[in-house]
């Protein structure tokens, strides 16, 4: 396996792991927060709340799956 492929798989496992929707939601939360802050709004609180909501939803989905 090439070095580049191993490097890509490492970062995929670090960022995504086994929960792609959680990773996509976190990326979207970062992007939305960055866009709002770029417009001049003090929205530092949005990112922690978004991540908390995503993690809570992920735990609820995992709990219902069992």
PDBQT receptor file of N, H, CA, C and O in Angstrom, charges set to zero:
ATOM      1  N   UNK A   1       0.856  -1.166   0.000  1.00  0.00    +0.000 N 
ATOM      2  CA  UNK A   1       0.000   0.000   0.000  1.00  0.00    +0.000 C 
ATOM      3  C   UNK A   1       0.906   1.234   0.000  1.00  0.00    +0.000 C 
ATOM      4  O   UNK A   1       1.898   1.294   0.726  1.00  0.00    +0.000 OA
ATOM      5  N   UNK A   2       0.550   2.192  -0.811  1.00  0.00    +0.000 N 
ATOM      6  H   UNK A   2      -0.256   2.143  -1.401  1.00  0.00    +0.000 HD
ATOM      7  CA  UNK A   2       1.402   3.369  -0.940  1.00  0.00    +0.000 C 
ATOM      8  C   UNK A   2       1.334   4.243   0.311  1.00  0.00    +0.000 C 
ATOM      9  O   UNK A   2       0.394   4.160   1.101  1.00  0.00    +0.000 OA
ATOM     10  N   UNK A   3       2.338   5.064   0.462  1.00  0.00    +0.000 N 
ATOM     11  H   UNK A   3       3.102   5.131  -0.179  1.00  0.00    +0.000 HD
ATOM     12  CA  UNK A   3       2.396   5.973   1.602  1.00  0.00    +0.000 C 
ATOM     13  C   UNK A   3       1.206   6.919   1.600  1.00  0.00    +0.000 C 
ATOM     14  O   UNK A   3       0.621   7.175   2.652  1.00  0.00    +0.000 OA
ATOM     15  N   UNK A   4       0.844   7.437   0.446  1.00  0.00    +0.000 N 
ATOM     16  H   UNK A   4       1.319   7.229  -0.408  1.00  0.00    +0.000 HD
ATOM     17  CA  UNK A   4      -0.262   8.392   0.359  1.00  0.00    +0.000 C 
ATOM     18  C   UNK A   4      -1.587   7.743   0.760  1.00  0.00    +0.000 C 
ATOM     19  O   UNK A   4      -2.398   8.370   1.442  1.00  0.00    +0.000 OA
ATOM     20  N   UNK A   5      -1.813   6.508   0.351  1.00  0.00    +0.000 N 
ATOM     21  H   UNK A   5      -1.155   5.998  -0.203  1.00  0.00    +0.000 HD
ATOM     22  CA  UNK A   5      -3.040   5.808   0.707  1.00  0.00    +0.000 C 
ATOM     23  C   UNK A   5      -3.097   5.534   2.216  1.00  0.00    +0.000 C 
ATOM     24  O   UNK A   5      -4.148   5.697   2.836  1.00  0.00    +0.000 OA
ATOM     25  N   UNK A   6      -1.976   5.122   2.801  1.00  0.00    +0.000 N 
ATOM     26  H   UNK A   6      -1.122   4.990   2.297  1.00  0.00    +0.000 HD
ATOM     27  CA  UNK A   6      -1.943   4.891   4.242  1.00  0.00    +0.000 C 
ATOM     28  C   UNK A   6      -2.167   6.196   5.008  1.00  0.00    +0.000 C 
ATOM     29  O   UNK A   6      -2.856   6.212   6.028  1.00  0.00    +0.000 OA
ATOM     30  N   UNK A   7      -1.590   7.274   4.520  1.00  0.00    +0.000 N 
ATOM     31  H   UNK A   7      -1.030   7.261   3.692  1.00  0.00    +0.000 HD
ATOM     32  CA  UNK A   7      -1.773   8.579   5.142  1.00  0.00    +0.000 C 
ATOM     33  C   UNK A   7      -3.240   8.999   5.079  1.00  0.00    +0.000 C 
ATOM     34  O   UNK A   7      -3.782   9.503   6.062  1.00  0.00    +0.000 OA
ATOM     35  N   UNK A   8      -3.878   8.798   3.940  1.00  0.00    +0.000 N 
ATOM     36  H   UNK A   8      -3.438   8.389   3.141  1.00  0.00    +0.000 HD
ATOM     37  CA  UNK A   8      -5.293   9.122   3.783  1.00  0.00    +0.000 C 
ATOM     38  C   UNK A   8      -6.174   8.277   4.681  1.00  0.00    +0.000 C 
ATOM     39  O   UNK A   8      -7.112   8.796   5.286  1.00  0.00    +0.000 OA
ATOM     40  N   UNK A   9      -5.896   6.993   4.782  1.00  0.00    +0.000 N 
ATOM     41  H   UNK A   9      -5.134   6.571   4.291  1.00  0.00    +0.000 HD
ATOM     42  CA  UNK A   9      -6.689   6.114   5.656  1.00  0.00    +0.000 C 
ATOM     43  C   UNK A   9      -6.528   6.483   7.124  1.00  0.00    +0.000 C 
ATOM     44  O   UNK A   9      -7.481   6.414   7.900  1.00  0.00    +0.000 OA
ATOM     45  N   UNK A  10      -5.303   6.877   7.500  1.00  0.00    +0.000 N 
ATOM     46  H   UNK A  10      -4.529   6.933   6.870  1.00  0.00    +0.000 HD
ATOM     47  CA  UNK A  10      -5.085   7.303   8.874  1.00  0.00    +0.000 C 
ATOM     48  C   UNK A  10      -5.972   8.497   9.201  1.00  0.00    +0.000 C 
ATOM     49  O   UNK A  10      -6.659   8.498  10.223  1.00  0.00    +0.000 OA
ATOM     50  N   UNK A  11      -5.963   9.511   8.343  1.00  0.00    +0.000 N 
ATOM     51  H   UNK A  11      -5.406   9.510   7.513  1.00  0.00    +0.000 HD
ATOM     52  CA  UNK A  11      -6.758  10.704   8.627  1.00  0.00    +0.000 C 
ATOM     53  C   UNK A  11      -8.247  10.430   8.527  1.00  0.00    +0.000 C 
ATOM     54  O   UNK A  11      -9.028  11.039   9.258  1.00  0.00    +0.000 OA
ATOM     55  N   UNK A  12      -8.663   9.536   7.650  1.00  0.00    +0.000 N 
ATOM     56  H   UNK A  12      -8.028   9.041   7.056  1.00  0.00    +0.000 HD
ATOM     57  CA  UNK A  12     -10.077   9.150   7.586  1.00  0.00    +0.000 C 
ATOM     58  C   UNK A  12     -10.504   8.525   8.915  1.00  0.00    +0.000 C 
ATOM     59  O   UNK A  12     -11.568   8.848   9.444  1.00  0.00    +0.000 OA
ATOM     60  N   UNK A  13      -9.672   7.631   9.450  1.00  0.00    +0.000 N 
ATOM     61  H   UNK A  13      -8.808   7.368   9.020  1.00  0.00    +0.000 HD
ATOM     62  CA  UNK A  13      -9.993   6.988  10.724  1.00  0.00    +0.000 C 
ATOM     63  C   UNK A  13      -9.972   7.979  11.884  1.00  0.00    +0.000 C 
ATOM     64  O   UNK A  13     -10.769   7.850  12.813  1.00  0.00    +0.000 OA
ATOM     65  N   UNK A  14      -9.088   8.954  11.849  1.00  0.00    +0.000 N 
ATOM     66  H   UNK A  14      -8.440   9.059  11.094  1.00  0.00    +0.000 HD
ATOM     67  CA  UNK A  14      -9.025   9.946  12.923  1.00  0.00    +0.000 C 
ATOM     68  C   UNK A  14     -10.242  10.859  12.877  1.00  0.00    +0.000 C 
ATOM     69  O   UNK A  14     -10.861  11.116  13.909  1.00  0.00    +0.000 OA
ATOM     70  N   UNK A  15     -10.593  11.350  11.695  1.00  0.00    +0.000 N 
ATOM     71  H   UNK A  15     -10.090  11.141  10.856  1.00  0.00    +0.000 HD
ATOM     72  CA  UNK A  15     -11.672  12.329  11.576  1.00  0.00    +0.000 C 
ATOM     73  C   UNK A  15     -13.036  11.655  11.591  1.00  0.00    +0.000 C 
ATOM     74  O   UNK A  15     -13.918  12.077  12.339  1.00  0.00    +0.000 OA
ATOM     75  N   UNK A  16     -13.225  10.632  10.794  1.00  0.00    +0.000 N 
ATOM     76  H   UNK A  16     -12.508  10.290  10.187  1.00  0.00    +0.000 HD
ATOM     77  CA  UNK A  16     -14.537  10.014  10.638  1.00  0.00    +0.000 C 
ATOM     78  C   UNK A  16     -14.733   8.867  11.616  1.00  0.00    +0.000 C 
ATOM     79  O   UNK A  16     -15.785   8.764  12.247  1.00  0.00    +0.000 OA
ATOM     80  N   UNK A  17     -13.755   8.022  11.747  1.00  0.00    +0.000 N 
ATOM     81  H   UNK A  17     -12.900   8.105  11.234  1.00  0.00    +0.000 HD
ATOM     82  CA  UNK A  17     -13.894   6.854  12.613  1.00  0.00    +0.000 C 
ATOM     83  C   UNK A  17     -14.989   5.953  12.087  1.00  0.00    +0.000 C 
ATOM     84  O   UNK A  17     -14.931   5.515  10.938  1.00  0.00    +0.000 OA
ATOM     85  N   UNK A  18     -15.993   5.666  12.911  1.00  0.00    +0.000 N 
ATOM     86  H   UNK A  18     -16.040   6.022  13.844  1.00  0.00    +0.000 HD
ATOM     87  CA  UNK A  18     -17.088   4.814  12.458  1.00  0.00    +0.000 C 
ATOM     88  C   UNK A  18     -18.414   5.560  12.445  1.00  0.00    +0.000 C 
ATOM     89  O   UNK A  18     -19.469   4.930  12.374  1.00  0.00    +0.000 OA
ATOM     90  N   UNK A  19     -18.385   6.891  12.513  1.00  0.00    +0.000 N 
ATOM     91  H   UNK A  19     -17.528   7.403  12.571  1.00  0.00    +0.000 HD
ATOM     92  CA  UNK A  19     -19.625   7.665  12.560  1.00  0.00    +0.000 C 
ATOM     93  C   UNK A  19     -19.557   8.822  11.566  1.00  0.00    +0.000 C 
ATOM     94  O   UNK A  19     -19.247   9.955  11.934  1.00  0.00    +0.000 OA
ATOM     95  N   UNK A  20     -19.848   8.523  10.320  1.00  0.00    +0.000 N 
ATOM     96  H   UNK A  20     -20.100   7.603  10.021  1.00  0.00    +0.000 HD
ATOM     97  CA  UNK A  20     -19.791   9.533   9.267  1.00  0.00    +0.000 C 
ATOM     98  C   UNK A  20     -20.778  10.673   9.492  1.00  0.00    +0.000 C 
ATOM     99  O   UNK A  20     -20.392  11.826   9.299  1.00  0.00    +0.000 OA
ATOM    100  N   UNK A  21     -22.028  10.427   9.887  1.00  0.00    +0.000 N 
ATOM    101  H   UNK A  21     -22.342   9.490  10.043  1.00  0.00    +0.000 HD
ATOM    102  CA  UNK A  21     -22.937  11.562  10.114  1.00  0.00    +0.000 C 
ATOM    103  C   UNK A  21     -22.449  12.524  11.193  1.00  0.00    +0.000 C 
ATOM    104  O   UNK A  21     -22.641  13.734  11.075  1.00  0.00    +0.000 OA
ATOM    105  N   UNK A  22     -21.827  12.005  12.231  1.00  0.00    +0.000 N 
ATOM    106  H   UNK A  22     -21.671  11.022  12.327  1.00  0.00    +0.000 HD
ATOM    107  CA  UNK A  22     -21.293  12.867  13.283  1.00  0.00    +0.000 C 
ATOM    108  C   UNK A  22     -20.153  13.725  12.743  1.00  0.00    +0.000 C 
ATOM    109  O   UNK A  22     -20.066  14.910  13.068  1.00  0.00    +0.000 OA
ATOM    110  N   UNK A  23     -19.294  13.151  11.937  1.00  0.00    +0.000 N 
ATOM    111  H   UNK A  23     -19.366  12.189  11.674  1.00  0.00    +0.000 HD
ATOM    112  CA  UNK A  23     -18.187  13.906  11.354  1.00  0.00    +0.000 C 
ATOM    113  C   UNK A  23     -18.704  14.979  10.393  1.00  0.00    +0.000 C 
ATOM    114  O   UNK A  23     -18.203  16.103  10.387  1.00  0.00    +0.000 OA
ATOM    115  N   UNK A  24     -19.701  14.632   9.587  1.00  0.00    +0.000 N 
ATOM    116  H   UNK A  24     -20.108  13.719   9.592  1.00  0.00    +0.000 HD
ATOM    117  CA  UNK A  24     -20.269  15.622   8.663  1.00  0.00    +0.000 C 
ATOM    118  C   UNK A  24     -20.978  16.742   9.417  1.00  0.00    +0.000 C 
ATOM    119  O   UNK A  24     -20.878  17.908   9.037  1.00  0.00    +0.000 OA
ATOM    120  N   UNK A  25     -21.689  16.392  10.478  1.00  0.00    +0.000 N 
ATOM    121  H   UNK A  25     -21.770  15.444  10.786  1.00  0.00    +0.000 HD
ATOM    122  CA  UNK A  25     -22.360  17.405  11.292  1.00  0.00    +0.000 C 
ATOM    123  C   UNK A  25     -21.367  18.338  11.956  1.00  0.00    +0.000 C 
ATOM    124  O   UNK A  25     -21.598  19.546  12.016  1.00  0.00    +0.000 OA
ATOM    125  N   UNK A  26     -20.267  17.800  12.455  1.00  0.00    +0.000 N 
ATOM    126  H   UNK A  26     -20.079  16.819  12.407  1.00  0.00    +0.000 HD
ATOM    127  CA  UNK A  26     -19.243  18.637  13.081  1.00  0.00    +0.000 C 
ATOM    128  C   UNK A  26     -18.618  19.567  12.055  1.00  0.00    +0.000 C 
ATOM    129  O   UNK A  26     -18.364  20.736  12.344  1.00  0.00    +0.000 OA
ATOM    130  N   UNK A  27     -18.369  19.054  10.864  1.00  0.00    +0.000 N 
ATOM    131  H   UNK A  27     -18.575  18.104  10.628  1.00  0.00    +0.000 HD
ATOM    132  CA  UNK A  27     -17.837  19.912   9.801  1.00  0.00    +0.000 C 
ATOM    133  C   UNK A  27     -18.804  21.010   9.414  1.00  0.00    +0.000 C 
ATOM    134  O   UNK A  27     -18.397  22.148   9.179  1.00  0.00    +0.000 OA
ATOM    135  N   UNK A  28     -20.079  20.676   9.346  1.00  0.00    +0.000 N 
ATOM    136  H   UNK A  28     -20.410  19.752   9.537  1.00  0.00    +0.000 HD
ATOM    137  CA  UNK A  28     -21.099  21.685   9.022  1.00  0.00    +0.000 C 
ATOM    138  C   UNK A  28     -21.202  22.715  10.133  1.00  0.00    +0.000 C 
ATOM    139  O   UNK A  28     -21.367  23.902   9.854  1.00  0.00    +0.000 OA
ATOM    140  N   UNK A  29     -21.108  22.288  11.382  1.00  0.00    +0.000 N 
ATOM    141  H   UNK A  29     -20.974  21.323  11.608  1.00  0.00    +0.000 HD
ATOM    142  CA  UNK A  29     -21.166  23.226  12.503  1.00  0.00    +0.000 C 
ATOM    143  C   UNK A  29     -19.986  24.189  12.475  1.00  0.00    +0.000 C 
ATOM    144  O   UNK A  29     -20.145  25.381  12.739  1.00  0.00    +0.000 OA
ATOM    145  N   UNK A  30     -18.816  23.677  12.159  1.00  0.00    +0.000 N 
ATOM    146  H   UNK A  30     -18.687  22.709  11.945  1.00  0.00    +0.000 HD
ATOM    147  CA  UNK A  30     -17.635  24.545  12.046  1.00  0.00    +0.000 C 
ATOM    148  C   UNK A  30     -17.812  25.532  10.915  1.00  0.00    +0.000 C 
ATOM    149  O   UNK A  30     -17.498  26.712  11.070  1.00  0.00    +0.000 OA
ATOM    150  N   UNK A  31     -18.316  25.067   9.766  1.00  0.00    +0.000 N 
ATOM    151  H   UNK A  31     -18.572  24.109   9.640  1.00  0.00    +0.000 HD
ATOM    152  CA  UNK A  31     -18.502  25.948   8.617  1.00  0.00    +0.000 C 
ATOM    153  C   UNK A  31     -19.536  27.034   8.890  1.00  0.00    +0.000 C 
ATOM    154  O   UNK A  31     -19.315  28.197   8.552  1.00  0.00    +0.000 OA
ATOM    155  N   UNK A  32     -20.652  26.669   9.493  1.00  0.00    +0.000 N 
ATOM    156  H   UNK A  32     -20.832  25.724   9.767  1.00  0.00    +0.000 HD
ATOM    157  CA  UNK A  32     -21.701  27.658   9.782  1.00  0.00    +0.000 C 
ATOM    158  C   UNK A  32     -21.197  28.683  10.789  1.00  0.00    +0.000 C 
ATOM    159  O   UNK A  32     -21.440  29.881  10.636  1.00  0.00    +0.000 OA
ATOM    160  N   UNK A  33     -20.501  28.217  11.813  1.00  0.00    +0.000 N 
ATOM    161  H   UNK A  33     -20.304  27.245  11.937  1.00  0.00    +0.000 HD
ATOM    162  CA  UNK A  33     -19.956  29.145  12.804  1.00  0.00    +0.000 C 
ATOM    163  C   UNK A  33     -18.955  30.095  12.160  1.00  0.00    +0.000 C 
ATOM    164  O   UNK A  33     -18.957  31.291  12.455  1.00  0.00    +0.000 OA
ATOM    165  N   UNK A  34     -18.109  29.578  11.293  1.00  0.00    +0.000 N 
ATOM    166  H   UNK A  34     -18.108  28.607  11.054  1.00  0.00    +0.000 HD
ATOM    167  CA  UNK A  34     -17.129  30.423  10.612  1.00  0.00    +0.000 C 
ATOM    168  C   UNK A  34     -17.814  31.462   9.728  1.00  0.00    +0.000 C 
ATOM    169  O   UNK A  34     -17.388  32.616   9.685  1.00  0.00    +0.000 OA
ATOM    170  N   UNK A  35     -18.869  31.063   9.026  1.00  0.00    +0.000 N 
ATOM    171  H   UNK A  35     -19.216  30.125   9.061  1.00  0.00    +0.000 HD
ATOM    172  CA  UNK A  35     -19.585  32.016   8.171  1.00  0.00    +0.000 C 
ATOM    173  C   UNK A  35     -20.254  33.112   8.987  1.00  0.00    +0.000 C 
ATOM    174  O   UNK A  35     -20.234  34.280   8.600  1.00  0.00    +0.000 OA
ATOM    175  N   UNK A  36     -20.842  32.736  10.110  1.00  0.00    +0.000 N 
ATOM    176  H   UNK A  36     -20.858  31.787  10.424  1.00  0.00    +0.000 HD
ATOM    177  CA  UNK A  36     -21.520  33.731  10.948  1.00  0.00    +0.000 C 
ATOM    178  C   UNK A  36     -20.499  34.690  11.565  1.00  0.00    +0.000 C 
ATOM    179  O   UNK A  36     -20.735  35.898  11.610  1.00  0.00    +0.000 OA
ATOM    180  N   UNK A  37     -19.375  34.165  12.036  1.00  0.00    +0.000 N 
ATOM    181  H   UNK A  37     -19.183  33.184  12.000  1.00  0.00    +0.000 HD
ATOM    182  CA  UNK A  37     -18.345  35.015  12.622  1.00  0.00    +0.000 C 
ATOM    183  C   UNK A  37     -17.741  35.933  11.557  1.00  0.00    +0.000 C 
ATOM    184  O   UNK A  37     -17.402  37.082  11.839  1.00  0.00    +0.000 OA
ATOM    185  N   UNK A  38     -17.613  35.423  10.352  1.00  0.00    +0.000 N 
ATOM    186  H   UNK A  38     -17.888  34.489  10.124  1.00  0.00    +0.000 HD
ATOM    187  CA  UNK A  38     -17.083  36.244   9.252  1.00  0.00    +0.000 C 
ATOM    188  C   UNK A  38     -17.980  37.446   8.966  1.00  0.00    +0.000 C 
ATOM    189  O   UNK A  38     -17.498  38.485   8.514  1.00  0.00    +0.000 OA
ATOM    190  N   UNK A  39     -19.265  37.314   9.223  1.00  0.00    +0.000 N 
ATOM    191  H   UNK A  39     -19.657  36.470   9.590  1.00  0.00    +0.000 HD
ATOM    192  CA  UNK A  39     -20.206  38.418   9.030  1.00  0.00    +0.000 C 
ATOM    193  C   UNK A  39     -20.172  39.426  10.176  1.00  0.00    +0.000 C 
ATOM    194  O   UNK A  39     -20.869  40.440  10.133  1.00  0.00    +0.000 OA
ATOM    195  N   UNK A  40     -19.371  39.153  11.193  1.00  0.00    +0.000 N 
ATOM    196  H   UNK A  40     -18.805  38.329  11.229  1.00  0.00    +0.000 HD
ATOM    197  CA  UNK A  40     -19.209  40.098  12.279  1.00  0.00    +0.000 C 
ATOM    198  C   UNK A  40     -20.023  39.804  13.515  1.00  0.00    +0.000 C 
ATOM    199  O   UNK A  40     -20.023  40.604  14.451  1.00  0.00    +0.000 OA
ATOM    200  N   UNK A  41     -20.719  38.678  13.549  1.00  0.00    +0.000 N 
ATOM    201  H   UNK A  41     -20.718  38.028  12.789  1.00  0.00    +0.000 HD
ATOM    202  CA  UNK A  41     -21.529  38.311  14.709  1.00  0.00    +0.000 C 
ATOM    203  C   UNK A  41     -20.643  37.551  15.701  1.00  0.00    +0.000 C 
ATOM    204  O   UNK A  41     -19.839  36.707  15.307  1.00  0.00    +0.000 OA
ATOM    205  N   UNK A  42     -20.800  37.858  16.977  1.00  0.00    +0.000 N 
ATOM    206  H   UNK A  42     -21.453  38.544  17.297  1.00  0.00    +0.000 HD
ATOM    207  CA  UNK A  42     -20.053  37.156  18.014  1.00  0.00    +0.000 C 
ATOM    208  C   UNK A  42     -20.760  35.835  18.306  1.00  0.00    +0.000 C 
ATOM    209  O   UNK A  42     -21.629  35.778  19.176  1.00  0.00    +0.000 OA
ATOM    210  N   UNK A  43     -20.396  34.777  17.587  1.00  0.00    +0.000 N 
ATOM    211  H   UNK A  43     -19.691  34.823  16.880  1.00  0.00    +0.000 HD
ATOM    212  CA  UNK A  43     -21.109  33.500  17.673  1.00  0.00    +0.000 C 
ATOM    213  C   UNK A  43     -20.207  32.374  18.164  1.00  0.00    +0.000 C 
ATOM    214  O   UNK A  43     -20.307  31.243  17.688  1.00  0.00    +0.000 OA
ATOM    215  N   UNK A  44     -19.331  32.680  19.112  1.00  0.00    +0.000 N 
ATOM    216  H   UNK A  44     -19.251  33.599  19.498  1.00  0.00    +0.000 HD
ATOM    217  CA  UNK A  44     -18.427  31.651  19.613  1.00  0.00    +0.000 C 
ATOM    218  C   UNK A  44     -19.189  30.526  20.296  1.00  0.00    +0.000 C 
ATOM    219  O   UNK A  44     -18.708  29.393  20.321  1.00  0.00    +0.000 OA
ATOM    220  N   UNK A  45     -20.352  30.804  20.845  1.00  0.00    +0.000 N 
ATOM    221  H   UNK A  45     -20.743  31.725  20.825  1.00  0.00    +0.000 HD
ATOM    222  CA  UNK A  45     -21.150  29.851  21.609  1.00  0.00    +0.000 C 
ATOM    223  C   UNK A  45     -21.852  28.824  20.719  1.00  0.00    +0.000 C 
ATOM    224  O   UNK A  45     -22.294  27.781  21.200  1.00  0.00    +0.000 OA
ATOM    225  N   UNK A  46     -21.952  29.123  19.426  1.00  0.00    +0.000 N 
ATOM    226  H   UNK A  46     -21.593  29.970  19.035  1.00  0.00    +0.000 HD
ATOM    227  CA  UNK A  46     -22.687  28.234  18.524  1.00  0.00    +0.000 C 
ATOM    228  C   UNK A  46     -21.990  26.885  18.334  1.00  0.00    +0.000 C 
ATOM    229  O   UNK A  46     -22.651  25.847  18.296  1.00  0.00    +0.000 OA
ATOM    230  N   UNK A  47     -20.689  26.895  18.218  1.00  0.00    +0.000 N 
ATOM    231  H   UNK A  47     -20.153  27.738  18.249  1.00  0.00    +0.000 HD
ATOM    232  CA  UNK A  47     -19.960  25.647  17.978  1.00  0.00    +0.000 C 
ATOM    233  C   UNK A  47     -20.063  24.667  19.145  1.00  0.00    +0.000 C 
ATOM    234  O   UNK A  47     -20.374  23.499  18.909  1.00  0.00    +0.000 OA
ATOM    235  N   UNK A  48     -19.819  25.079  20.395  1.00  0.00    +0.000 N 
ATOM    236  H   UNK A  48     -19.567  26.028  20.587  1.00  0.00    +0.000 HD
ATOM    237  CA  UNK A  48     -19.974  24.108  21.491  1.00  0.00    +0.000 C 
ATOM    238  C   UNK A  48     -21.394  23.563  21.615  1.00  0.00    +0.000 C 
ATOM    239  O   UNK A  48     -21.584  22.379  21.895  1.00  0.00    +0.000 OA
ATOM    240  N   UNK A  49     -22.392  24.423  21.408  1.00  0.00    +0.000 N 
ATOM    241  H   UNK A  49     -22.238  25.385  21.181  1.00  0.00    +0.000 HD
ATOM    242  CA  UNK A  49     -23.775  23.945  21.482  1.00  0.00    +0.000 C 
ATOM    243  C   UNK A  49     -24.087  22.959  20.354  1.00  0.00    +0.000 C 
ATOM    244  O   UNK A  49     -24.788  21.969  20.563  1.00  0.00    +0.000 OA
ATOM    245  N   UNK A  50     -23.574  23.232  19.185  1.00  0.00    +0.000 N 
ATOM    246  H   UNK A  50     -23.005  24.037  19.015  1.00  0.00    +0.000 HD
ATOM    247  CA  UNK A  50     -23.799  22.336  18.051  1.00  0.00    +0.000 C 
ATOM    248  C   UNK A  50     -23.162  20.973  18.291  1.00  0.00    +0.000 C 
ATOM    249  O   UNK A  50     -23.775  19.940  18.023  1.00  0.00    +0.000 OA
ATOM    250  N   UNK A  51     -21.948  20.971  18.788  1.00  0.00    +0.000 N 
ATOM    251  H   UNK A  51     -21.449  21.810  19.006  1.00  0.00    +0.000 HD
ATOM    252  CA  UNK A  51     -21.252  19.709  19.054  1.00  0.00    +0.000 C 
ATOM    253  C   UNK A  51     -21.955  18.935  20.170  1.00  0.00    +0.000 C 
ATOM    254  O   UNK A  51     -22.078  17.712  20.100  1.00  0.00    +0.000 OA
ATOM    255  N   UNK A  52     -22.412  19.649  21.192  1.00  0.00    +0.000 N 
ATOM    256  H   UNK A  52     -22.312  20.642  21.248  1.00  0.00    +0.000 HD
ATOM    257  CA  UNK A  52     -23.161  19.001  22.269  1.00  0.00    +0.000 C 
ATOM    258  C   UNK A  52     -24.442  18.359  21.737  1.00  0.00    +0.000 C 
ATOM    259  O   UNK A  52     -24.780  17.238  22.117  1.00  0.00    +0.000 OA
ATOM    260  N   UNK A  53     -25.150  19.064  20.866  1.00  0.00    +0.000 N 
ATOM    261  H   UNK A  53     -24.876  19.975  20.557  1.00  0.00    +0.000 HD
ATOM    262  CA  UNK A  53     -26.374  18.514  20.280  1.00  0.00    +0.000 C 
ATOM    263  C   UNK A  53     -26.066  17.301  19.396  1.00  0.00    +0.000 C 
ATOM    264  O   UNK A  53     -26.791  16.306  19.431  1.00  0.00    +0.000 OA
ATOM    265  N   UNK A  54     -25.001  17.382  18.609  1.00  0.00    +0.000 N 
ATOM    266  H   UNK A  54     -24.412  18.190  18.580  1.00  0.00    +0.000 HD
ATOM    267  CA  UNK A  54     -24.630  16.254  17.753  1.00  0.00    +0.000 C 
ATOM    268  C   UNK A  54     -24.257  15.026  18.580  1.00  0.00    +0.000 C 
ATOM    269  O   UNK A  54     -24.679  13.912  18.268  1.00  0.00    +0.000 OA
ATOM    270  N   UNK A  55     -23.475  15.226  19.624  1.00  0.00    +0.000 N 
ATOM    271  H   UNK A  55     -23.133  16.130  19.878  1.00  0.00    +0.000 HD
ATOM    272  CA  UNK A  55     -23.083  14.101  20.469  1.00  0.00    +0.000 C 
ATOM    273  C   UNK A  55     -24.278  13.497  21.193  1.00  0.00    +0.000 C 
ATOM    274  O   UNK A  55     -24.377  12.277  21.327  1.00  0.00    +0.000 OA
ATOM    275  N   UNK A  56     -25.179  14.346  21.656  1.00  0.00    +0.000 N 
ATOM    276  H   UNK A  56     -25.098  15.336  21.547  1.00  0.00    +0.000 HD
ATOM    277  CA  UNK A  56     -26.387  13.842  22.322  1.00  0.00    +0.000 C 
ATOM    278  C   UNK A  56     -27.238  13.015  21.366  1.00  0.00    +0.000 C 
ATOM    279  O   UNK A  56     -27.720  11.941  21.727  1.00  0.00    +0.000 OA
ATOM    280  N   UNK A  57     -27.418  13.512  20.157  1.00  0.00    +0.000 N 
ATOM    281  H   UNK A  57     -27.026  14.384  19.864  1.00  0.00    +0.000 HD
ATOM    282  CA  UNK A  57     -28.194  12.772  19.163  1.00  0.00    +0.000 C 
ATOM    283  C   UNK A  57     -27.522  11.452  18.816  1.00  0.00    +0.000 C 
ATOM    284  O   UNK A  57     -28.197  10.438  18.639  1.00  0.00    +0.000 OA
ATOM    285  N   UNK A  58     -26.205  11.459  18.717  1.00  0.00    +0.000 N 
ATOM    286  H   UNK A  58     -25.657  12.283  18.861  1.00  0.00    +0.000 HD
ATOM    287  CA  UNK A  58     -25.471  10.238  18.404  1.00  0.00    +0.000 C 
ATOM    288  C   UNK A  58     -25.627   9.201  19.510  1.00  0.00    +0.000 C 
ATOM    289  O   UNK A  58     -25.794   8.014  19.230  1.00  0.00    +0.000 OA
ATOM    290  N   UNK A  59     -25.573   9.640  20.760  1.00  0.00    +0.000 N 
ATOM    291  H   UNK A  59     -25.438  10.605  20.987  1.00  0.00    +0.000 HD
ATOM    292  CA  UNK A  59     -25.742   8.706  21.882  1.00  0.00    +0.000 C 
ATOM    293  C   UNK A  59     -27.156   8.148  21.896  1.00  0.00    +0.000 C 
ATOM    294  O   UNK A  59     -27.341   6.955  22.131  1.00  0.00    +0.000 OA
ATOM    295  N   UNK A  60     -28.154   8.985  21.649  1.00  0.00    +0.000 N 
ATOM    296  H   UNK A  60     -28.003   9.955  21.458  1.00  0.00    +0.000 HD
ATOM    297  CA  UNK A  60     -29.535   8.508  21.624  1.00  0.00    +0.000 C 
ATOM    298  C   UNK A  60     -29.757   7.484  20.522  1.00  0.00    +0.000 C 
ATOM    299  O   UNK A  60     -30.434   6.478  20.740  1.00  0.00    +0.000 OA
ATOM    300  N   UNK A  61     -29.200   7.724  19.351  1.00  0.00    +0.000 N 
ATOM    301  H   UNK A  61     -28.651   8.540  19.174  1.00  0.00    +0.000 HD
ATOM    302  CA  UNK A  61     -29.335   6.774  18.247  1.00  0.00    +0.000 C 
ATOM    303  C   UNK A  61     -28.654   5.452  18.592  1.00  0.00    +0.000 C 
ATOM    304  O   UNK A  61     -29.193   4.381  18.314  1.00  0.00    +0.000 OA
ATOM    305  N   UNK A  62     -27.474   5.528  19.196  1.00  0.00    +0.000 N 
ATOM    306  H   UNK A  62     -27.036   6.398  19.422  1.00  0.00    +0.000 HD
ATOM    307  CA  UNK A  62     -26.760   4.297  19.583  1.00  0.00    +0.000 C 
ATOM    308  C   UNK A  62     -27.519   3.542  20.675  1.00  0.00    +0.000 C 
ATOM    309  O   UNK A  62     -27.544   2.311  20.675  1.00  0.00    +0.000 OA
ATOM    310  N   UNK A  63     -28.133   4.268  21.596  1.00  0.00    +0.000 N 
ATOM    311  H   UNK A  63     -28.113   5.268  21.596  1.00  0.00    +0.000 HD
ATOM    312  CA  UNK A  63     -28.862   3.615  22.677  1.00  0.00    +0.000 C 
ATOM    313  C   UNK A  63     -30.111   2.922  22.150  1.00  0.00    +0.000 C 
ATOM    314  O   UNK A  63     -30.468   1.845  22.626  1.00  0.00    +0.000 OA
ATOM    315  N   UNK A  64     -30.779   3.529  21.172  1.00  0.00    +0.000 N 
ATOM    316  H   UNK A  64     -30.489   4.405  20.785  1.00  0.00    +0.000 HD
ATOM    317  CA  UNK A  64     -31.968   2.905  20.604  1.00  0.00    +0.000 C 
ATOM    318  C   UNK A  64     -31.636   1.711  19.723  1.00  0.00    +0.000 C 
ATOM    319  O   UNK A  64     -32.478   0.834  19.527  1.00  0.00    +0.000 OA
ATOM    320  N   UNK A  65     -30.424   1.664  19.192  1.00  0.00    +0.000 N 
ATOM    321  H   UNK A  65     -29.740   2.375  19.351  1.00  0.00    +0.000 HD
ATOM    322  CA  UNK A  65     -30.017   0.559  18.325  1.00  0.00    +0.000 C 
ATOM    323  C   UNK A  65     -29.810  -0.725  19.127  1.00  0.00    +0.000 C 
ATOM    324  O   UNK A  65     -29.916  -1.818  18.572  1.00  0.00    +0.000 OA
ATOM    325  N   UNK A  66     -29.526  -0.613  20.385  1.00  0.00    +0.000 N 
ATOM    326  H   UNK A  66     -29.440   0.275  20.836  1.00  0.00    +0.000 HD
ATOM    327  CA  UNK A  66     -29.270  -1.814  21.214  1.00  0.00    +0.000 C 
ATOM    328  C   UNK A  66     -30.513  -2.437  21.730  1.00  0.00    +0.000 C 
ATOM    329  O   UNK A  66     -30.451  -3.444  22.434  1.00  0.00    +0.000 OA
TER     330      UNK A  66
